[in-house]
Amino acid sequence: MASLRNYAAATLEDQVINGRILASGLRDARLEAVDCGHLFVLTRPAETARRAEHFIAQHSRTLS
């Protein structure tokens, strides 16, 4: 992955429009965007885990 920095090529910024469209059509949806590349689980593991844990805590039911 580090060697990718050595290549010069035109690139596009990925838009999150599909996520926005989906979120706008789902009741109680919230779009979470992590400011990094496609491999957010690898590049931002702590932030990804925190967001996932928050989501799970909000939506899980207590089993007794």
CORRA-V889007 format. One record per residue. N is the residue number from 0. PSI is psi as a letter, one per 30 degrees, with the letter a starting at -180 (* if undefined). D_CENTER is the distance of its C-alpha to the mean C-alpha in whole Angstrom. Layout:
n:N psi:PSI d_center:D_CENTER
n:N psi:PSI d_center:D_CENTER
This chain:
n:0 psi:e d_center:20
n:1 psi:e d_center:22
n:2 psi:f d_center:24
n:3 psi:f d_center:22
n:4 psi:f d_center:23
n:5 psi:f d_center:26
n:6 psi:k d_center:26
n:7 psi:k d_center:26
n:8 psi:k d_center:25
n:9 psi:k d_center:24
n:10 psi:l d_center:20
n:11 psi:l d_center:18
n:12 psi:k d_center:15
n:13 psi:k d_center:12
n:14 psi:l d_center:12
n:15 psi:g d_center:10
n:16 psi:e d_center:13
n:17 psi:e d_center:13
n:18 psi:e d_center:10
n:19 psi:e d_center:12
n:20 psi:e d_center:15
n:21 psi:e d_center:14
n:22 psi:e d_center:13
n:23 psi:f d_center:17
n:24 psi:f d_center:18
n:25 psi:k d_center:17
n:26 psi:k d_center:19
n:27 psi:g d_center:17
n:28 psi:l d_center:14
n:29 psi:k d_center:11
n:30 psi:k d_center:8
n:31 psi:k d_center:6
n:32 psi:k d_center:5
n:33 psi:k d_center:5
n:34 psi:i d_center:8
n:35 psi:a d_center:9
n:36 psi:a d_center:9
n:37 psi:f d_center:8
n:38 psi:h d_center:9
n:39 psi:f d_center:7
n:40 psi:e d_center:8
n:41 psi:e d_center:11
n:42 psi:f d_center:11
n:43 psi:h d_center:10
n:44 psi:e d_center:11
n:45 psi:e d_center:12
n:46 psi:e d_center:10
n:47 psi:e d_center:7
n:48 psi:e d_center:11
n:49 psi:e d_center:12
n:50 psi:e d_center:9
n:51 psi:e d_center:10
n:52 psi:e d_center:13
n:53 psi:e d_center:13
n:54 psi:e d_center:12
n:55 psi:e d_center:15
n:56 psi:e d_center:18
n:57 psi:e d_center:17
n:58 psi:f d_center:18
n:59 psi:l d_center:20
n:60 psi:k d_center:24
n:61 psi:k d_center:26
n:62 psi:k d_center:28
n:63 psi:* d_center:32
